[in-house]
Amino acid sequence: MNKLNITTFELLFNYYSEILLFFILIIFFIYLCFIYFVYNKTNSNEFSNKFNNKFSNKFSNNFNNKKSYKNILKLSYILFLIIIISFFLFDLLTYIDFSNNNIIILQYNNKEYLYNNYGNLINLFNKTESDVLIKLFINFLLIILFVLSYDYLINIKMFNYQYILIIGFNLLIINLLIICVDLFLFFILVEIQAFTFIILTTINFKNQFSSESSLKYFILNSISSTIMLSGIILFYGLYGITNIYDLKYLLYYLNISNNILSLHYIAVFFTLIGFLFKLYIAPFHFWISDIYNANYMINTVIISTIGYISLFYVFFKFYIYIFNINNFEMYYVLLLLSLMTIVISGVCVMFESNIKKIMAYSSTFTSGLLLFNLLNNEYISNINVIFYLINYIVNIFIFLILIMPLYINDKKTYLDNVENLNGFYKKNPIYCIYITISLLGCVGIPGTSLFFSKLFIFLSSIDGFDINFVYFIMLCTSGIFTYLLRILINMYFKKSNKFNSFRKINNINYFICFFLIILVCLFIFYQPYVYYLSEFIVSNI
Amino acid sequence: MIKNNLNNINNIFVYIFFFVFIYLNIIWILFDPLIGSYQYIYILTFLNLKMYFGLDGINFFFVYLTSLLILLCLLFNMNNKYTVNEKYKHNLLIFSIGILLLIVFTTMDFLIFYISFELILIPFFIFIGISGYKNRRIHASYLFFFYTLLGSFLLLISILFLFLQIGNYNYEILWNMELLENRNYVLWFSLFIAFAIKIPMFPFYIWLPEAHVEAPTTGSVLLAGLLLKLGSYGMLRFLLPIFVELNYYFSNIVNTFAIISILFASYSTLRQIDMKKIIAYSSIAHMNMCILGLFTFNDIGVIGSVYLMIGHGIIASGLFFIIGMLYNRFNTKLLYYYSGVIYYMPLLSFFFFIFILGNISLPSTSNFVGELLIIKGVMYLDYNINVIIIVINILFCTIYSMWLYNRITFLLPKFYWIIINDINYTEFLILLILLFYVFFLGLFPNFILSILDTCILYNYFYILL
């Protein structure tokens, strides 16, 4: 097997960005903790009484009042942003060749060298071209989010060292999660990622819903993950392997489909339950609306876009490699579940007035639709799934970002109910038009970017399934359209409440939102390029 | 400055549609009545997309009607008592609806047909929602959006299915295909329901009177004149040429639903108080007459139904304009408050009388030709019940429309203490133009029939000239 001689150092070249990010975040963590430590010690009287040494005197002048601490936090926030941006640029410049119009050049694709014993790192992680693209996409979303949310974080008094650390930690784990190839490692990383989300839900401790929902999240997540773990253990017990490439080699190329044990189906079923829980498929969908509602808007943006896309991508990868094969028994169960999610989310949206819950149900709807198309088991339908996912994430991200800074002065709350938007058109027509454009995109009205992906998805599903299923899904999509109508009616037609007055929106927000809307509008005309990218992702997964 | 700019933009809208209207008039003169297929084809290339737009004998008159009615709506808004900002908004919405309607009627791709078919919902939804002061308008716009959205979903599925069968979105390939599977039945029903919602037929009719009452006058003109024709135009383009046998197979169902909706609409009109609702229900009855004509499988019946669509588009829009003029002066649409309009508005009551006569389909008006041809077409089929129903409809139509006219114009005026002017020059102009078309279509039908006849024979009866 050892035809090519490559040193481990050369193989590690692919993982430079992750390793660098890991070390830099550790340094950043120590730096922030040090600042917080000094700030606490200087402000507390006990410390100053006991030790009047030079150390405290030096820093006491700097940290006497809260302003100086906040200034340093601002600096550290900017530093964090610079770290993310620099890593984004690093990935962009190393992996994408702009001169030859090639999308990506990886130095060494590890699939070829997987069976050589170059260390455990290669068995656990494998970075492909499609991973890089998804990673770039996630980093891009994070940068826009954190440029815009500076003012928001100060307003909700969340501008802490803790918050920045949690987000940084989450970013690191998502970067590792996308690359990971091993089932055990995947389990560990998903647990850590879920834990960061749990902390994000509890951070709003004044709200009683948040503590309740975080507890709910914690307990339900632990139950589902234990089931998933038992499934993974069964895989290990049956085949002795947890790497997905090896598993595919076993299941597909070696002809063992005649000798498959019934335990195999139990293993697949158990692992799928864990996945379906994380993707809000129907029997496990009930928790997500509460968690979206209890969070601050910025956390819902992170969970609904960045968390969702990373988990779905990993599910997609694992589905293609493992669950795709010999799943005739699972096929009808998954079909039923996907149809169930579509119905439930379509019905639930009709009577919902909370914007976050509406978004939660719309994302459950999309996950049901995507699962339905994954069952088609064709190359084109897989491409359509990724195509729909990218378009949907872009549209929903922009809608949530536009809603995020709207703050009602007299109620002193951030906007969560649809009725708070009453008569918004007369107060801020430009911003209102931005919101409508993004909303039309979210629903997928013809002429927007999501329409094309919806068209392709329905084309492939008509081709693959019975036409009655498609009629059934189409009737359910009319439920999804209701939230568009409700928000439009509230913004344009209804009169505003007497005491509603919106806070002024920052110039930066206007500026960036304008560019985002232009990006969405341009996105419509460059759909072939996006389709090409999604095909690239599927072919190189 | 802003006012001047907005006025300039309003004028630009008018100029564009005026240009289109004159262009279409020239084309009508140059139109070859011996060619059944597409005569004028325009190809637009836009960002690697090639879009084909064509003018045919069938769609030409629909396009002509859109350009005429939108021009008149823009003219009507000139004199309406809006502020500058409001006027700009209304004109923008009318303009966008007009452009989309032109695209719908002229496309040769059925994907673009679907896209613009569904995109019309959004400006019209806003159009209903913005105007008016009642809270009922929100409910009306919601109903309008939802009923038509359900129809367009069914349309989307059937269009995708047809695409998978033929691998292309072109009409002319679509018309020459054959479907041999059992899924035809489902496909036929989905297409039929999609267009039946737009017409509207009996179970799906409730959105129309609601939308008519809450929309502004220009909005209801566009609804009655153009948006209802989308359904019948879709039937002309999709149902009739593709499913030749299935149409005959299901023609009994279609006829029964059409009969039910005609009877239901004409009975329910008798008890209405709102002026707009009367015309709305009468337009339901007239449009279902068109469907009776479409499913006669004669050239005469089909031609008559197309003729009736165009005639109804002119007469109903004229009636809605008159109601709008009355509403601008008195601020009510209820019949109870009106009487003796003839004493202080003689000109308006003259026009009103002629349009009412057109609604009854008196000889020498436009609707008469269409109804005559439909009755003749139905006679060939030996569906004698249909003939009776049409006759009953004509009888009821005379009753309610004459009743409407009597209530408004005659008796002593209730508002005798208010001094009210008769119609302006612009309003007079609008009504005069419509009046011209009513008599032109009624007295000289050969200008249209010569073009329609060859086209329908070519498309649906495979007679090559």
Interface residues (C-beta under 8 A of the other chain):
Chain A: L440 I445 P446 G447 F451 L455 F458 L459 I462 D463 I467 N468 V470 Y471 M474 L475 T477 S478 F481 L485 L488 I489 Y492 F493 K494 F525 P528
Chain B: L47 N48 Y114 I115 E118 L119 I122 F125 I126 G129 I130 R137 I138 S141 Y142 F145 F146 L149 L150 F153 L154 L156 I157 L160 F161 F163 L164 R183 V186 S190
